[in-house]
Amino acid sequence: MLKFTSILQKFREQGEKTGWTYLEVSADIAQQLKPNNKKSFRVKITLDNVPFEGVAMIPMGEGNFIMAINSNMRKAIGKIKGDSVEVGIAIDEKGYQLNEDFLACLEDEPRALAFFKTLAKGHQTYFSKWIESAKTIETKTKRITNSIRYLSQNMGYGEMIRGLKEVK
């Protein structure tokens, strides 16, 4: 596991990344992890010795990468923008695992499952992460139900989110 110290930063205006808290990973460190790679990949990290898996390394040009540090991660380490953090980083060979409850429900809905399987892995992940981010079982259940309903209508994640906003 490679180790380094970094400062938590936050994007002001950066398109879809506006408001993200993140860490920069230098090209040197990224090359040690995955030589000659310029695409996103998953890593296992420790932030101040607190472990996290399946974290995305996102390319930012010139060989540098960033890692988004979400609110759950920030709460776990008790840090905010501007704070220094000790980082340990290694390739995550396992990769992201889709939510098991969601997959089980998809099995009961052949049309939704068939469309889901046509989506790129990253687009499948959007659904799963949205479901996992629910704070209550009720919200999780509602998100699984909505996901399957929209997938049954051959609609992807973005279409679903826009559709749900229109309903409110």
N, C-alpha and C positions, 0 to 999 in steps of 0.2 A: 504494500500500500504506500503510495506517494504521500508526503505530508508537506503542507505549506500553510502560511498565515495569510488571510485575506480580510478585506473590509467589506461589510455588507453595503451595497449600493442600491439606489432606486431610480428607475427610469422616470423622467418627467414626461416628455412627449416622444414616443417611439412606436407609433402605430398600435398594433395589437398588444405590444409589450408595455404600454403606458401604465405606470403605477406598480410594475413588478419590482420586487426586491430580489436582488441577484448577487452572485459572486462572479468575478472574472477568473478565468483559468487561462493562463498564458499559453502561447503556442508551444513553448518548450515542454511544459507539463503535458499538454494534450498529445504531443508527438511521442512522449514516453509511454503514454497509455495506449495509443492507437496510431502507430506511425503512418504517415502519408494519408491520413483520413481528414476529409473536410466536411463530412456529413454528421448529422446528429447521431448520438449513441447514448446508451444507458450506462450509468456507473453506480457503484455502491460508495457511499461516503460516510464519514463521521464528521460532525460539527461539534467541536469541543467535546469529543469522545461520545457523542450521542449518535447511534447508527441510523442510517436511512438507506433504503434500496430502491432501485429503479428510477433514479434521478436522471433527467435528460440533460445531456451536454449539447448546447445549441451553438452552432458556428456563428461567429460575428465578423468574419473577414480577417484576412492576413494571418490565418492560423489560430487566432484567439477564439475562445469559447466562453459561454456563460452558463451558469446553472441557476434556475429560478429557485428561490428559497421561499416556499409558501408559508402561510400564517401558522400552520401546525408545526412546521419545522422551527420557525422563529419562536413560538411559544415554548417548544421543548428545550430550546437552548437559552431562552430568556434574553434574546438580543434583538436589536432594531437597526435601522439604517445608520451607518457611521460606526458601528461597533466592530471590533476586531474579532475574528473567529479562527480557531485552529481547524484546519481541514485535512482529513485523510481521504484518499480517493483511489479507487481501483475499478477495473472493468466489471460490470455486472453481467455475467454470462447468462444468468437466468432470464433477464429481461422482464418486461411487464407481464403480469398474469391477469387476465380478465376476471371480473367479479363472478364468483361461482354461482351466486343466487341468480344473477342476470342470465348466465348461460343456461342454468337449469330451466328457467322460465322460457327462454328462447326455444328450447327443445320441444316445448308444448305448443309452439306456434310455428308450423313449418314455413308459412309464407314469410314471416318476419325473419326467421333463421336463414332462409334462402337469400333474402336481400342482404342481410347482415354479412353473410359470407362473401358477397360481391364487393364489399367495401374494403379499402386499403386498411392495413393493420392499424395505422395511426388513427383512422376514422373510427374503427371499432373501439379503440382505446378511449376516444372522447366520451362515448356512451358510458363505458365502465367507470371512468374516473369521476364523471358527473354523479353517477349513482353512489359511488364510494364516498363522495364528499358530503353526503346527507348526514345531518347530525342526529336525526331520530329515525326509528324504524318506520314510522308513518311516512316520512319524507322519502326514505329509501324505497318503500313499496310503491309510492306514487310515481317516483322516477322510473322504476322498472316498468310499471304499467304504461306510462307515457312513451317510453322508449320502444316498447313492443308495438304499441298502437301505431306510432309513426313509421317504424320499420315495416309493418304490415302494409303500409301505404306507399312503400318504396321511397321513403323520405330519409335523408341522412340527418346527422346531428345538427348541422346548421339550420336546416329547414325546420327541424323539430323545435329548436330554441326560438326561432322567429315565430313559429306557429303558437307556441306557448305564451309568448309575450303579447300576441294579438288577442288571446283569449282573456287576459287580465283586464 
